Amino acid sequence: METNRKDDLNSPLLQHRDDVVVAISEKTRTLVFKVVGITCASCVASIESALGGIEGVQSVMVSVLQGRAVVKYVPEIISAKRIKEAVEDTGFEVADFPEQDNAMCRVKIKGMACTSCSESVERALRMVDGIKKAVVGLALGEAKIHFDPNITDTNHIIQAIEEDAGFGAELISSGNDLSKLYLKLGGSTSSDDFTTIQRSLESLEGVNHIEVDPGQQIVIISYEPNVVGPRSLIQCIQEAGDGSNTYQATLYTPPREGEMERQQEILMYRNQFLWSCLFSVPIFVSSMVLPMLPPSGDWLEYKVFNMLNIGMLLRWILCTPVQFVIGKRFYAGSYNALKRKSANMDVLVALGTNAAYFYSIYVMIKALSSDSFEGQDFFETSSMLISFILLGKYLEVLAKGKTSDALAKLTELAPETACLLTLDSAGNLISETEIDTKLIEKNDILKIVPGAKIPVDGLVIDGQCHVNESMITGEALPVSKGPGDKVIGGTVNENGYIRVKATHVGSETTLSQIVELVEAAQLAKAPVQKLADQIAKVFVPIVVLAAFLTWLGWFIPGETGLYPRSWIPTSMDAFEFALEFAISVLVIACPCALGLATPTAVMVATGKGASLGVLIKGGNALQNAHKIKTIVFDKTGTLTVGKPAVVSFQLFSVISEEEFCGMTIAAEINSEHPIAKAVVEHTRLLRQKHGFENDQLTEVKDFKVHPGAGVSGKIGEKAILVGNRRLMQMFNVPIGVEVDTYVSENEHLARTCVLVAVEETIAGGFAVTDPVKPEASLVISYLRSMHISSVMVTGDNWATATAIGSQVGIDKVFAETDPLGKADKIKELQLQGASVAMVGDGINDSPALVAADVGMAIGAGTDVAIEAADIVLMKSNLEDVVTAIDLSRKTMSRIRLNYMWALGYNILGVPVAAGVMYPLIGIRLPPWLASACMAASSVSVVCSSLLLQYYNKPLHAKVG
C-alpha cells in the first residue's frame, strides 16, 4: 500500500524556499541582492555576462523589474564578496547585500556524557573558520552554532564534530527560516543601554541574532517561534532595566520590501518631469507656436548681436539646465554602460540629445560671429526629448508597480489585531486581550467572532463556523469548520463563534509562504526571455549604425542634389535636415520594451494565479505548462476525493474477529495512506459495535512499508501482512477461490481490496471505495477539448483502476505501478515526443512530479509532493489543472504579443523615423515626437501585461 508523509500540525502547508536571502545546500549557495541602476535588458545582459564568466558562478538571474540579482555559486571556488565586486566593476551599485552573514544551525550531538564532552565539541567548533559562536547544551544534547555561510556550511560543521571531536552529529535545522521581530525602543539613550538590552535578549533561549540601530532606536531580533515568542522578547527588554533606567519596546512595522524604493522612484521621475516641463514648455512655445502667430512672436527675432536673436538666446538659457542638470542621469547611465563595454537606452538618449544640443551651440556661435549666417537651432528637440522620456519613465514605473498588486493584496489579508484568550487549567475563560497580530505566539488561544479575519494558521478547538477561504485558495463556497479542523490565516469567519489554537505564526503561516513563493517565482526568468537578452546585446550598436547611415543617406544626396531642394525646409540646410532624421532614429528605438515584455507578464500571471489558488513556481514552469500535450493523473486523492471508506468486510479463517481487528489496527495505525486510515477507522467501529473492551494497541515489530503494495510486521510471534493482492504474491501467500472471488467482485465495482494475512494465511479482507471527485469527468472532457490527452497511473489493481478510468473518461490507464514506475511511465511518454504534466498528492508521486515537464501538486497533499512540484493547486480542485494550463497559454500569448509589439514597433518605427515615408507622402517624424513614441512603447508593453489581471478561469466560467 502506498504511503504518505505524516501531515501533522508541525508541518506547514508550503515549505520555506532556500533561496530567499542566502541559502545553504550541499555544494552550492544562492545569493540574492539588489542592483541599483538597472534600466533595460542590456543592463541585465552586461551584469549576467560579467558574472557568468567567473569560475564558480553556476547561474545568474537578474530582474529588470525588481532590480534584484539571484546568483548561484560554489563557495569553495568563489566568495560572495568577489561576486559583489564583479557587479560593482560593471558600474552598478549593490544594495541589500548580506555582508555580515550570520546563519544559524542546530545540531543533535550523540554520545556526550559530561561537561568535558561538551567543551571538547565547543573547542572543535571554534577551530572551524567561519564559526562565530557555538553553544553546546549537554542536557539537550544539542549545539547551536552561528556561522558565516560564505566561509563554511553545515556539512563542514558536522564533519568537525564527528572527526575532530569524535561525537555523532545530525543536523536538526539550518535556521534559514527564522522569524524576525522589529521593535522600537524607548528609554534607551546611551550605548550602554543598547549593550544591556542586547545581552539580555541574547540570554534567552531561541534568540538567534540581534541587530541594533541606535540612530533609529530599533532592534531587529531573529528568533525561533517554537522556542520563544514576541511577547516574551518585549518582556525581556522591559525587565532589562533597573530602578534608574526603564526600557520600553513597541512593535515597529518596517516599510514593505521594495515599496519605499518604488515610491521614491515614482516621486523622482515625477519631479524630474515637472521640472523639465517648466523649461521645455517655454522652449517649445518660443520655437514652434509663437513664430506662427505674428506679431506675437516678432520680439523673438530681435537681434542681440549679429545674427543671434532673442529667441535663440532664450532657448539656450532654458535648455541648458534640462540637458545637464535634469538630464544628468542619462550621462551617468551612458558612462557606466560604456565603461562595462555595453550600451543601453541611456546611450541612445545621450547621443540624440547631445547631437541636437551641441549642433545648436554651433549654430548659436556661428550666428554670434556672423552678420549673414542663417541656421536652425534644435534646442527644443533636446529639451522635449528629455521631457518625453522622463514622462515615459514616470508612467512606466507607475504601471510596473501595478504588476505586483495581487501580491500586495495577499500581504494585506492578515488582520492587524487579534483577540487573545487566557484560560485556566480547566479551560475556563480568565480574560480577553486585544493584541497586535505580530505578537501572537504558538499555542495561543484566539477568539474568532463572525465576520472577523483569522489572524494565523491554527486548529479549531471549540465551536462551529463557515470560513471563506476564497482569498487564499480561490474556493468560492464557504468551508465548514469544527473542532480538529485546520484554518488558514487571512481567511474570514462567515458565521459562528470559534476558538482557534495557533499552530503556525510569523513566516511559517500559509499566507507568508505563499507570498514568499510568489516573490521567488516572480524573480525567476522564463526561457523565452533569452530572445530579448540576445537582441539587447546588439540592439544599441545597430541603432547607432542605422542613425549614422540615415544621416549619410540624407546628407550626401542633399548636398549633391540627388533629391529636390524643395524637400528641405527653408529654415534648414541638408546637414540639419539629415541630422533631424538621424536624431529621430536614435531616440525612437527602444530596447526597454523588449526587456519588459516577459518579466511584466510573468509577474502579473504569477500574482493572478496566486489569487486564484494556483501557485506557479517561476517563469520556467509558466512557460512549460503551455506546451503540455499529455497529463498524467494519480488516482487516490487526485481523481478521487482521497477519503476512502470501507463498504464491506469479510473473514476467511477461523481467527476471532476481536483478534483480527486488534492485529489490523496495530499494523495499519503506522501508515498514513488514506486507505489505511479508512481501514483503521472501520476496524475501530467494529470493535465498538461488538463491545470489545481491550482498546490497548499491540506493538508491531519489524514494521516495513512496501510502496504500492502495503505494510508488513510482526505482532508477538505472528507475521502480519496488510495490503493488496500484489503484497500477498510478493510473500507467496496463497489466494484461495473464496478470496479471489471476493476480490474480483469488488474490483469490478471500482473498489480497492485490502487483504490481511496472518502467518501466511489470508485471515480477512476489506473492500474500500474512494468516490471520484465530482468535477473529474468534466475536467477530463475539457482537457480533451484543449487537445490534451489524459493518462492515469496508480498503484491500485487493474480492475479498480480501469473502472475509475471509465468513470472519469480516461482510456489510457497504468495500474499496479510503484513510485519509481510512475516516473518511468512519465519518461516513456516523453520519449514519444509529448510534453507531460503530472498531477499528484503523495510522497509516492514526488519522483513522477520531478520527472515530468511540469509537476502539479494537490494542495491538500503532502509537503514532499508540494516541494517537488512546479505548480501547487491550493484548492485540491481538478478544475485548477485547467486553470494552470490556460493561464500559462494566455500568458505566453501575451508575451508573444508584447514581443510582436516591441519588435514591430522598432521595425516599423525606425524606418519611419529615418524618413522612408517622406519621399512618398511627405511625412517625417520630428525628434521630439519620436521620443514620445519611444516612451509610449514601454508603457504600452507594461499595460498589455496588466490586462492579464482580468483573466477568468475558463472552466469555472463555462460551468457558471
VOPA-953549 format. One record per residue (C-alpha): residue in one letter; x, y, z. Coordinates in steps of 0.25 Angstrom, whole numbers, plus 2048, in hexadecimal, padded with zeros to 3 digits. Each point is the difference from the previous one (the first is absolute). Layout:
N
AXYZ;...
! end
This chain:
960
M800800800;E80580E7FD;T80480980B;N80080F802;R809808809;K7F980480D;D7F980D7FF;D80080480E;L7FE80E806;N80F802801;S8018007F0;P7FB80D7F9;L7F87FE7F3;L80C8067F8;Q80E7FE804;H80A80C800;R8088027F4;D80F800802;D80380C7F6;V7FA80C807;V80D806806;V80C7F7801;A7FC7F17FE;I8097F5804;S8007F37F8;E80A7F47FF;K8098077F5;T7FB80D7FC;R7F980C806;T7F780B7FB;L80280E803;V7F580B7FE;F80380F800;K7FC80D7FA;V8068077F4;V7FE80F7FF;G7FF8067F2;I7FB7F57F7;T7F78067F5;C7FF7F67F5;A8037F37FA;S80E8047FC;C80480380F;V7FB7F2804;A8087FA7F4;S80D807805;I7FF7FC80E;E7FC7F27FC;S80C7FF7F7;A80A80680A;L7FC7F680B;G7FE7F47F6;G80E8007FC;I8057FF80E;E8057F2805;G7F77FB80B;V7F38077FB;Q7F67F67FC;S7F58087FC;V7FB80F800;M7F28067FF;V7FE80F800;S7F2806801;V7FF80D7F8;L7F3803807;Q8047FE80F;G80E8047FE;R8057F3807;A80A7F57FD;V8007F2803;V80E7F97FF;K8027F1803;Y80F7FE803;V80A7F6806;P80680680C;E80C7F7800;I8048077F3;I7FB80E801;S7FB80980C;A7F4808800;K80980C802;R8067FE7F3;I7F27FF7F9;K7FD80D806;E80D8077FB;A7FD7FA7F2;V7F38077FF;E80580D805;D80B7FF7F6;T7F58017F5;G7FC80D805;F7F47FD809;E7FE80280E;V7FD7F4809;A7F680180B;D7FA7F780B;F80C7F77FF;P8017F680C;E80F805803;Q8007FA80E;D7F87F37FE;N7FC7FA80E;A7FA7F37FC;M7FC7F680C;C7FE7F1801;R7FC7F780A;V8077F2801;K7FD7F4808;I80D7FA807;K8007F2804;G8087FA80B;M80380B809;A8017FC80F;C80680C807;T80480E7FF;S80E7FD7FB;C7F97F97F4;S7F880D7FD;E80D808802;S8077F87F6;V7F58027F6;E80180F802;R80F8007FE;A7FF7F87F4;L7F58097FA;R80880D804;M80C7FB7F7;V7F78007F4;D80280C7F7;G7F38087FF;I7F97FC80D;K7FD80C808;K7FA7FA80C;A7FD7F2805;V7F87FC80D;V7FF7F1803;G7F57FB80A;L8037F4807;A7F27FD805;L7FA8027F3;G80B7F97F8;E7FF80B7F6;A80980B7FB;K7FC80E7FB;I80A8067F6;H80180D7FA;F8098017F3;D8038077F4;P7FA7F87F4;N80A8077F7;I80C7F9807;T7FA7F3805;D7F37F77FF;T7F87F6808;N8087F47FA;H80D806805;I7FA80280E;I7FB7F2801;Q80D7FB7FA;A80880880B;I7F77FA80B;E8027F27FB;E80E7FF7FC;D80780B809;A7F77FE80D;G7FD7F17FE;F7F1801802;G7F47FC7F7;A7F980C7FA;E7F38037F9;L7FA80C7FA;I7F3805807;S7FE80D7F8;S80880A7F8;G7F980C806;N7FD8077F2;D7F1801804;L80280880C;S7F580A804;K80380E802;L7FB80B809;Y80280F7FF;L7FF80880D;K80080E802;L80880380D;G7FD80B80B;G80780480C;S80E7FC7FA;T80980C7FD;S80F7FB801;S8087F57FA;D8007F980E;D7F17FF7FF;F8007F97F3;T80B7F7805;T7F87FC80C;I7F37FE7F7;Q8087F77F6;R8077F880B;S7F27FE807;L7FA7FB7F3;E80C7F77FC;S7FE7F980E;L7F27FB7FB;E7FF7F27FA;G7FB8017F2;V80680D7FC;N80A7FE7F5;H80480E7FB;I7FF80E805;E80280D7F8;V7FF80E807;D7FF80D7F9;P80380B80A;G7FC80B7F7;Q7F27FC7FD;Q7FF7F980E;I7FC7F37F9;V8047F2804;I7FE7F47F6;I7FF7F2806;S8017F37F9;Y7FA7F5808;E7FA7F2800;P7F1801802;N8007F1805;V80880580C;V7FD80E803;G7F580A7FC;P80080F7FD;R7F980480D;S80B7F9808;L80A8087F8;I7F980D804;Q7FF7FC80E;C80F7FD800;I80380E7FC;Q7F780680A;E8067F880B;A80F8037FC;G7FF80E806;D80380380F;G7FA80A809;S80680C7FA;N7FF7FB7F1;T7F37FB7FB;Y7FF7FB7F2;Q7F37FF7F7;A7FF7F87F3;T7F48017F6;L7FE7FA7F3;Y8068077F4;T7FB7FD7F2;P80B8027F5;P7FC8047F2;R7FC7F57F7;E80C7FB7F8;G8028087F4;E7F4809802;M80880B806;E80A7FF7F4;R7F48007F6;Q7F980C806;Q80E808800;E8027FC7F1;I7F28057FD;L80280D807;M80E8027FA;Y7FA7FE7F1;R7F4808803;N80880C806;Q80B7FF7F5;F7F58007F5;L7F980C806;W80D808801;S8037FD7F2;C7F28047FC;L80380D807;F80B8037F6;S7FC7F87F4;V7F28067FE;P80580E7FE;I80B7FB7F7;F7F57F97F8;V7F780C7FF;S80B8097FC;S8057F77F5;M7F37FA7FB;V7F4808804;L80380F801;P8078017F2;M7F37FB7FA;L7F880B807;P80680D7FB;P80180B805;S8007F880E;G80D7FA7FD;D80780B7F9;W80880480C;L8077F3800;E8078047F2;Y80780C806;K80F7FF7FE;V80880180D;F80E8007F9;N8027FD7F1;M7F67F57FC;L7FE7FB80E;N7F1803804;I7F980080D;G7F87F37FD;M80D7F87FE;L80780680C;L7F37FD809;R7FF7F27FB;W80F7FE803;I7FE80580E;L7F47F7803;C8057F47F9;T80E7FF807;P7FA7FC80E;V7F87F67FA;Q80B7FA7F8;F80B80080B;V7F880080D;I7F37F97FE;G8067F77F5;K80D7FD808;R7FA7F2803;F8027FC7F1;Y80F804800;A8027F880D;G7F97F47FA;S8078017F3;Y80E801807;N7FD7F4808;A7FB7F87F4;L80C8047F7;K80A7FD80C;R7FB7F2800;K8017FF7F1;S7F18007FE;A7F58097FB;N7F2803805;M7F480A7FE;D80880B807;V80B7FF7F5;L7F58037F6;V7FA80B807;A80D807803;L8057FF7F2;G7F38057FB;T7FF80C80A;N80F8037FF;A7FF8017F0;A7F4809801;Y80680980B;F80E8017FB;Y7FC8027F2;S7F780B805;I80C806808;Y8088007F3;V7F48077F9;M80080A80B;I80F8037FF;K7FF8027F1;A7F480A802;L80880780A;S80D8027F8;S7F98027F2;D7F780B7FB;S7FA7F87F5;F7FF7F1805;E7F37FA801;G7FE7F3807;Q7F67F8807;D8027FC80F;F7FB7F3806;F7FF80480F;E7F17FD800;T8047F27FB;S80A7FD80B;S7F780580C;M7F37FA7FA;L8077F27FE;I80480080F;S7F2805805;F7F97F57F8;I80A7F5804;L7FE80480F;L7F18007FE;G8017F27FA;K8097FB80C;Y7F680680A;L7F47F97F9;E8087F37FF;V8047FF80F;L7F1803803;A7FC7F57F7;K80B7F6805;G7FB80380E;K7F37FA7FD;T8067F37FB;S8017FC80E;D7F3804805;A7FB7F2802;L80C7FD809;A7FE80D808;K7F17FC802;L8047F3806;T80A80680A;E7F5809805;L7F67F4802;A8047FE80F;P7F980980A;E80880A808;T7FA7FB80E;A7FB7F3806;C7F87FD80D;L8097F7809;L7F97F880B;T8067FC80D;L7FB7F3805;D8027F880D;S8047F2801;A7F17FB7FF;G7FE8087F3;N7F880B807;L80280F7FB;I808809809;S80280C7F6;E7FF8057F2;T80B8097FB;E8018077F2;I80E7FF7FB;D8088037F3;T8007F47F7;K80F800800;L8007FD80F;I7F97F37FE;E8087F4805;K7FF7F17FD;N7F57F9808;D7F980E803;I7F17FE801;L7F880A7F8;K7F28047FF;I7FA8027F2;V7F28067FF;P7F78017F4;G8068097F5;A80E800806;K80C7FC7F8;I8087F4806;P80E806803;V8097F47FF;D8007F17FC;G7F97F880B;L7F77F5805;V7F2801804;I7FE7FC80E;D7F2804803;G7F48057F8;Q7FB7FE7F2;C80080A7F5;H8018027F1;V80D8067FB;N8028087F2;E80E7FB7FB;S7FE8077F2;M80B80A803;I80A7F5802;T7FB7F47F8;G7F78067F6;E7F47F7805;A7F48087FF;L7F77F880A;P80280180F;V8067F4806;S7FA7FA80D;K80A80080C;G7FF7F980D;P8087FA80B;G80D7FA7FA;D7FF8077F3;K80C8097FB;V7FD80F7FD;I8098097F8;G80580E804;G7F980B7F7;T7F37F87FE;V7F3806805;N7F67F980A;E7F38027F9;N7F77FB80C;G8017FA80D;Y80A80180C;I80D7F8801;R80C7FF808;V80D7FE7F9;K80D7FA805;A80C8077F8;T8097F67FA;H8088087F6;V80380E802;G80980B7F9;S8087FA7F4;E7FA7F2802;T7F28047FC;T7FA7FB7F3;L7FE80F7FC;S80E804803;Q8057F47F8;I7F78027F4;V80680F800;E80E7FA801;L7FE7F67F5;V7F980A7F6;E80B80A803;A80B7F67FC;A7F77FC7F4;Q80080E7FB;L80F801801;A8027F37F7;K8028037F2;A7F87F97F5;P8087F97F5;V7F98097F6;Q80780C806;K80D7FB7F9;L7FB8067F3;A80080E806;D80D7FE806;Q8077FC7F3;I7FA80C7F9;A80480980B;K80E7FD7FE;V8018057F2;F7F480A800;V80780D803;P80C7FE7F7;I7F67FD7F4;V7F780C803;V80D80A801;L8047FA7F3;A7F28027FA;A80080E805;F80E8037F9;L7FC7FA7F3;T7F3808801;W80880C801;L8097FD7F5;G7F47FB7F7;W7F980E801;F80D809801;I8087FB7F4;P7F48007F6;G7FB80D805;E80E8067FE;T8017FA7F2;G7F28037FC;L7FB7F27FF;Y7F3804806;P7F880D7FD;R80480C809;S7F2802803;W8007F4809;I80980880A;P7F880B808;T80480E7FD;S80680280E;M80A7F47FF;D80B7FB7F7;A8037F27FC;F8097FD80C;E7F580580A;F7F57F87F8;A8087F4801;L80380280E;E7F2800804;F7FD7F37FA;A80D7FA807;I7FB80580E;S7F27FB7FD;V8067F27FD;L80980080D;V7F4804809;I7F57F87FB;A8077F2801;C7FC7FA80E;P8077F4806;C7F880280D;A7F37FB7FA;L8077F37FC;G8067FE80E;L7F2802806;A7F87F77F7;T8037F3808;P80280480F;T7F4809801;A7F77F57FA;V8067F680A;M7FE80980C;V7F18037FD;A7FE7F17FC;T8067FA80D;G7F980A808;K7F37FE7FA;G8027F1801;A80280180F;S7F3808802;L7F97F47F9;G8077F5808;V80A7FC7F6;L80E802804;I80A8007F5;K80E7FF804;G8078097F5;G8018047F2;N8057F27FC;A7F47F9805;L7F780A7FA;Q8067FE7F2;N8017F1800;A7F17FF804;H7FB8067F3;K8077F57F8;I7F97F4808;K7FA7F67F7;T7FE7F480A;I7FC80180F;V8037F4809;F7F77FF80C;D8027F880D;K7F37FA804;T7FF800810;G7FE80E805;T8018067F2;L7F57FB7F7;T7F97FA80C;V7FC80880D;G80B7FA808;K7F77FC80B;P7FE7F17FE;A7F57F8808;V7FF7F1803;V7F37FB7FA;S8027F1803;F8077F7809;Q8027F1800;L8087F6808;F8067F47F8;S8067F880C;V7FD7FB80E;I80780C807;S7F7807809;E7FA80E7FC;E80680680C;E80E7FB7FE;F7FF8047F1;C7FB80E803;G80B80280A;M80C7FB7F7;T7FA8087F4;I80080D808;A80E7FD806;A8067FF7F2;E7F880B7F8;I80180A80B;N80E8037FC;S7FC8037F1;E7FC80E7FC;H7F97FB7F3;P7F28047FF;I7FB7F27FD;A8087FC80D;K7F980A808;A7F27FB7FB;V8047F2804;V80480580E;E7F3808801;H7F77F57FC;T8077F5809;R7FE80980C;L7F28027FD;L7FF7F07FF;R8067FF80E;Q7F780A806;K7F47F97F9;H8037F3806;G80480580D;F80F7FC800;E80580680D;N80F7FF7FD;D80480E7FA;Q80F7FE802;L8087FF7F4;T80A7F57FE;E80E8057FC;V8047FC7F2;K80F7FC7FE;D8088007F3;F7F58097F9;K8038027F2;V7F98087F5;H8007FA7F2;P7FC80C7F6;G7F57FD7F7;A7FC7F3808;G7FE80180F;V8077FE80D;S8067F4808;G8057FE80E;K7FF7F680C;I7F780180B;G8057F780B;E8057F47F9;K7F68017F4;A8048067F3;I7F58097FA;L7FE8067F2;V7F680B7FD;G7FF8047F1;N7FB7FC7F3;R8017F47F7;R80E8047FC;L80580080E;M7FA7F1802;Q8077FC7F3;M80E806805;F7FF7F880D;N7FB7F37F9;V7F3800807;P7F67F77F9;I7F38077FC;G7F47F6801;V7F48007F7;E7F780680A;V80A80C802;D8028017F1;T7F18017FD;Y7FF80B80B;V80B8087FB;S7FB7FF7F1;E7F2804803;N80480C808;E80B8047F6;H7F68007F5;L7F780A808;A80C80A800;R8037FC80F;T80E7FD805;C8027F3808;V80980080D;L8047F2804;V8057FC80E;A8097F4801;V8057FA80D;E80B7F57FF;E7FF7FF7F1;T7F17FE800;I7F680A7FC;A7F780380C;G7F780A7FB;G7FE80C7F6;F7FA80D7FF;A7F98077F3;V80380F800;T7FA80A7F7;D80580E7FD;P7F68087F9;V8048077F3;K801810801;P7F38067FA;E8088097F7;A8097F57FB;S7F97FB7F3;L7FD80F7FC;V80F803802;I8047F47F7;S7F68047F6;Y80480F800;L80F7FC7FE;R7FC7F77F4;S7FA80D7FA;M80D807803;H8077F47F8;I8077FB80C;S7FF7F1803;S7FE7FA80E;V8077F4806;M7FE7F980E;V80B7FA807;T7FE7F980D;G8057F580A;D7F27FA801;N7FC7F47F9;W7FC7FF7F1;A7F17FE802;T7FE80B809;A80980A7F8;T7F87FC7F3;A7F3802807;I80480E805;G8068047F3;S7F37FD7F9;Q7F880880A;V80880C7FD;G8037FE7F1;I80E7FC800;D8037F57F6;K80F7FE803;V8037FA80E;F80C7FA806;A7FD7F980D;E8097F880B;T80B80A7FE;D80A80480B;P80580E802;L80D7FE7F7;G7F77F97F6;K7F780D7FF;A80D8087FD;D8037F57F5;K7F38027FA;I80280F7FF;K80D7FE7F9;E7FA7F67F6;L7F580A7FC;Q80B80B7FF;L8087F77F7;Q7F47FF7F7;G80180F7FE;A7F6805809;S80180B80A;V7FB7FA80D;A7FA80580D;M7FE7F880C;V7F580380B;G8027F980D;D7FF80280F;G8087F6808;I80F7FC803;N7FE7F57F6;D7FD80A7F5;S80D809802;P8097F87F7;A7F68027F5;L7FE80E803;V80E8037FE;A8027F87F4;A7F48077F9;D80280C7F8;V7F6807809;G7FC7FA80E;M7F3804806;A7FE7FD80F;I7F2800806;G80180A80C;A7FA7F680A;G80B7F67FD;T80D7FE807;D80B80B801;V8097F77F9;A7F78007F4;I7FE80F801;E80F802800;A8037F77F4;A7F58077F8;D80180C7F6;I7F2804802;V7F87FF80D;L7F17FF800;M7FB80680D;K7F27FC7FF;S8027F17FD;N7F68027F4;L8037FA7F3;E7FA80C7F9;D80C807804;V8087F77F7;V7F98067F4;T80280E806;A80F7FE801;I8027FC7F2;D7F680A7FB;L80780B808;S80D7FB7FA;R7FB8017F2;K7FA80E802;T80D805806;M8087FA7F5;S7F78067F6;R80180E807;I80F7FE800;R8007FD7F1;L7F780C7FE;N80A809808;Y80B7FB7F8;M7F98037F3;W7FC80E805;A80E803805;L8077FA7F3;G7F68057F7;Y80080E806;N8108017FD;I7FF7F97F3;L7F580A7FB;G80480C808;V80F8017FC;P7FD8007F1;V7F580B802;A80A808809;A80B7FE7F5;G7F78077F6;V7FC7F47F7;M7F18067FF;Y80580E7FE;P8027FF7F0;L7F37F97FF;I7F6808808;G80880B806;I8007FB80F;R80C801809;L8017FD80F;P80680C808;P8097FB80B;W7F780580B;L7F57F87FA;A8097F47FE;S80380180F;A7F2800804;C7FE7F37F7;M80B7FA807;A7FB80380E;A7F27FB7FC;S8067F27FB;S8057FC80E;V7F3805807;S7F77F87F6;V8087F3802;V7FE80180F;C7F18047FF;S7FF7F47F6;S8057F780B;L7F780680A;L7F47FB7F8;L8037F2806;Q7FA80680D;Y7F37FE7FA;Y8027F17FD;N7F47F7803;K8007F1803;P7FB7F97F3;L7FA7F4806;H7F980880B;A7FB80A7F6;K7FA7F47F8;V7FA7F980C;G7FA80D806;
! end
